[in-house]
Amino acid sequence: MKSELAEMTLEQKRTMRDDDTPETVPVPHALVPHLDEIAILLDIDGTLLDLMPTPREVWVPPGLSETLKHLTERTSGALALVSGRSLNDIDLIFAPDVFRAVAGHGAEMRLSVDSEADDVHAPPLDKELKRRLAAIAKLSPGILLEDKGYSLALHYRLAPHAEKAIYESVSLIRADLPNAPIEVLPGKFVCEIKHSGFTKASGVRELMKHEPFSGRRPLFIGDDVTDETVFAIMPDMDGLAFSVGRRAMGVNGHFDAPSDVRAFLARLLDPR
């Protein structure tokens, strides 16, 4: 028998919220009784966690890890983090807890929290290409270089004036290497260069083929430009998508801030 959620129209999904919840923070209460039918997919930076001046300064607020662990139990394991960060970086942030994940913008995937043998890894970026891209960080103090193995990120939150120069330098390198299989991802005060051929969306598609995600309806929450590839495929999977901080195209609603996302996730555990 189909659930009440399965029989909702798209317009109903777009507008459903609790009466006592501000309209800009949609809380789809109809999902609460159906945790056994959905897969919860969550971006990290700017979605679960508040953005900080540097990537290393993010921190997990009290109670969030417990909420994620309880949701993992209630969904029979169908909860995954979907991030541009590497698996290793994700584990350091949430230590000692370990979660299933699509990492590195789809370059890595953890299908099981019990065995590293199930982890999937794409090849890293070419070392010479990395060296050339890394030199861009010398354009201005405040540009932070982050080597994720499968991608290289140039953060300029501390040097916003350097944005144009960074992208121009990356364009020159790409013009010099027209056949290099790379892709440039613009983000919130970050320019990231990665292998082409995989995205968060391709990672999510693959994840949803495996247990315990297979056969469930995905619910994805993200905030950045790189999350838009996942927003775009949610209708194909009869899923729900929510953006954070802005009304992205094609989503079912949005949250104002990560704190609202954390409150929403906690409410999903409320049996009422």
Buried (B, 14 or more C-beta within 10 A) or exposed (E): EEBEBEEBEEEEBBEBBEEEBEEEBBBBBBBBEBBEBBBBBBBBBBBBBBBEEEBEEBEBEEEBBEBBEBBBEBBBBBBBBBBBBBBEBBBEBBEEBBBBBBBBBBBBBBBBBEEEEEBBBBEBBBEEBBEBBEEBBEBBEBBBBBBBBBBBBBBBBBBEEBBEBBBEBBEEBBEEBEEBEBBBBEBBBBBBBBBEEBBBBBBBBBBBEEEBBEEBBBBBBBBBEBBBBBBBBBEEBEBBBBBBBEEBEEBBBBBEBBEBBBBBBBBBBEEE
